């Protein structure tokens, strides 16, 4: 039985007239904090905790919704338990086509309004070195073995084409001087400088060269020689060329 004129926790149902999507929620602060009855509280002081619903209200007004106080309770625990039972039974997280709810007893899904709020909070906010390191570590290996699609390549191309490219246009004298100074300041030292090669390394190099050697036969003297010698002493330079 509803006691909407008594100061009690309550549950409610809200329906968006245009889309037919509904939201089922609960409220206890009217009794624990403000000493208001459900009839005084709901839709006058409180319009659900749903970010999506409140965003629609800002755009379309409260008249865009139908609402109903469904049940009142003697304790907050009873209210929370009943709300969870209803949401689980209704499979609200699996039916986002008809439900606004994005949370059941702590289990959440990201809503469009929630994503916009997170994006706005972090937009243009500088990241600390620790934050950057965490992002780097979390991304290591994620794209391993994955090849970009043609669509992805095309989007990257369009995003960096012409004036959108940081290297677009001629290099200014000032920039060229900065690049020159930076390169001169670099001390590039080979990791194996001063360390003689082992016999195993030398043998590996010989084997690689032998495996990649190309031999060609001269069309004038019919000799088969190593490719560099072919172009140096044969072909158009062959002594037997008529």
N, C-alpha and C positions, 0 to 999 in steps of 0.2 A: 504494500500500500504506500502511495506517495504522501509525504508530509512536507510539501514544498513551502509551507508557511511556518515551518519550524527550523531552527538553526541546526542543520544536520549536513554531513557530507552527502554528496549526490553524484549520480552519473547522468550523462546527457547524450543526445544524438543531434547532429547537425547535418543538413542535406543542402547541397548546392543545387538551386533550381535549374540552372542551365545545363549542367553536365550530369546531374543525378548522383554525383559522388557524395559519400557520407563519411562522417567522422564520429567515432564513439569515444568519449573521454570521461574523466572524473574530476571532482573538485572538492577539496577539504579546507582550504584556507578561508573560505567564507565563514566556517565555524571555528577553526582553530586560531584565526588571526583577526578577522574583521567583524565577527559576530553578526553575520547577515544570513537571512534565509535564502534557500535556493532561488525562490521567486524574485527576491530583491537583487540577488547577485548576478545570476546568469543573463547574459546578453545586455546587461546594463553596465556592470563593472568588469565583467569577464567574458571574453569571446573565444574561449579555448586556448590551448597552448600551441596549436598548430601554426607554424610559420606560413604555410600555404594558404590556410583559411584567412589569416589576418592580412596577408598580402592581397587576397581577393577583396576583402572588406575595404581596404584602402582604395581599390580601383572601382569597385562596383557598389559599395555600401552594404549595410547590414541586411537590407531588403533582398539581397541576392540569395539569402539562405532561409530555409525553414528550420526550426529548432524545437526540441522537446526535452524536458527534464524527465528521465526515464525511471529513476529509482532513488530513494533516500536511505541512509544507513545510520546505525547508532554509533559505529566506530569507524575510524579511518582504515583499520585492518580489514574490516568487512567490505568496505568500499573497494580497496585495492584488489582484494581477492576476487571479487565479483567482476571487476573490470577486466582482469587478466583472463578469466574464464570465458567471457564474451568474446574478447579479441582472438583468443586461440581457437575457439569454436568456429569463428567466422573466417579464419584463415586470411586475416587482413593483409599480412605481408606478402602473401602469394597472389592477392587480388588487388593490385594497385590500380587496376582499371576502374574499380568502383569504390575504393577506400582511400581516404586521405591519411589514415594512421600509418606511421612509419616506426612505431616503437611498441614492443610488447615486453614488459617487465625487464627492461634494460637491453633487449635485443632490438637493434636499430637498423634502418636502411637510410641511405642518403637521399633526401628529397631535393627537388629543384631549388626550392627556396633556401634550403640549408646549404647547398653547394654555392649559391650566389653569395650568401652571407660569409662563408669561409673565404671565398675568392676576394670579397671586398675587404675583409679583415687583413689578409696577407698581401694585398696589392701594394706594390712600391715599398714594401717593408724590407729593409736590408737584412740579409741573413748573416748570422755570426759564423766564424770559422768552424766552430763545432757543428753547427747546423749543416754547413756545406759538406763537411766530412761524413756526416750521417747520411746525407742524400747520396753522396758518391758511393759509400759502402752498400747502401740498399739497392743501388742500380747495377752493381758489378755482376756480370754474368747473366743479366736478365735478357739481353738481346743476343746472347751467344747462339750462333747457328741459324739466326733468322735473317733472311734476305729481304731488303725493302722491295715492296711491290712497285709495279710501273706507275700506279696512281700516286704512291708515296714519293717516288722520284719526281714526278711531274709537279706535285705540290711544292717540293723543295726547290725545284727549278724556278717556279713562278715566284716563290717567296724571296729569292735571292737574285732575281734578274734585273739588269739595268741599274737604275738609281737606288734600288733596294739593297744592292750589294755594297758592303762596307768598303770594297776596293774599287768601286766605280770611279771613273775619271782619271785624269793624269795625276801622277804623284807630285806633290808640291816640293819645292826646294827644301823647305823646313822639315817636311816628313822624310825626305831622302837623307838629309843630314842626320836626323835622329836614328834612322835605320843603320846608317853607316857607323855612327858612334857606338850603337848597341852591339853591332857585329865585331867591331874592333876590340870592344871591351871583353868579349867572350874569349875564354881560354879553352879552346877545343883540344883536348889531349886524348889520343887513342888509348883505349883501355889496356891494350897489350904493348904499348910503347916500351922499348927497352927489354922486352921479354923474348928471347929466341924461340923459334918454333921447334916443337918436338918432332921426332922422326915420324910419329903417327900422323901429325898434322901435315907434314910434307907429303907423305904417301897418299893421304886423302886428297890433297890438291892435285897430285899427279894423276890419280885415278879419275878425278872429275874432268880434268883436261882431256885425258884419253877417251873418256866416254862421250865427250861433246865435240871431238874433232870431226871436221867435215873434209872429205876428199873429193876432188873434182878431176875429170879427165879432159885434157886439152884436145880440142877438135882438130888441131894442126899436127901435133907430134904424137898424139895418142898416149901421152904419159899421164899417169894418175898421181897427183900430188896434193899436199896439204893446201887447204883453201887460200890462206894468205900468200903462199908461193905461187898458186895458180894465177892470181891477179897481178903478181909482181913480175913473173917471168914467162907466163903463158898467155893464152887467149889472144888479145890484140897485140901483145908484146912478144909473142913466141917467135923464135928465130926462124922456124920453118914455115912461118906464115907466108903464103905466096904474095 
